[in-house]
Amino acid sequence: MVTVARYIITTHVGAPPEHVFALWTSLERMGEWVGGVTAVSDVSGSVDQAGATYVVHFGPMKSPTEVLEVERPRLFATKFGNWILRGRSSASFEPDADGTRITQTFETVGLISAISSWVFSRGSYEGSFRGELEKFARIAEREAPATMRR
């Protein structure tokens, strides 16, 4: 895989890593923060195990996905792809003073993916990489155990 574009985004979540990781890997809920997701299907294996596969639907478009690495509750990495956006995504979840620091990395492959990822990497609008990560953080904080809420 030849990486054409790479983007790294970080945010803080006022919730413990175990809670953040569990929500991140909840395929049923992915559409709550990932723009355009209409369904997840064809789940093969346990999503918290390398080698598991699933298909993310964006309306009529599909993105086959494979789990590459999992270290619960510290790391989750996948390979994804369709003709618009394909590559690798990883998220690390590190404890910090009052919650979790998420670092998400997108590495895309191919010219069309490089153009698409450039668009998604700009700004914090809903559907952008940053917008989705910030929306995820708000959901995780809202549902955090009471002892973690500010």
Secondary structure, DSSP 8 states (H G I E B T S, - for coil): ----EEEEEEEEESS-HHHHHHHHT-GGGGGGTSTT--EEEEEES-TTSTT-EEEEEETTEEEEEEEEEEETTTEEEEEEE-SSSEEEEEEEEEEETTEEEEEEEEEE-SHHHHHHHHHHHSSS-TTSHHHHHHHHHHHHHHTS-GGG--
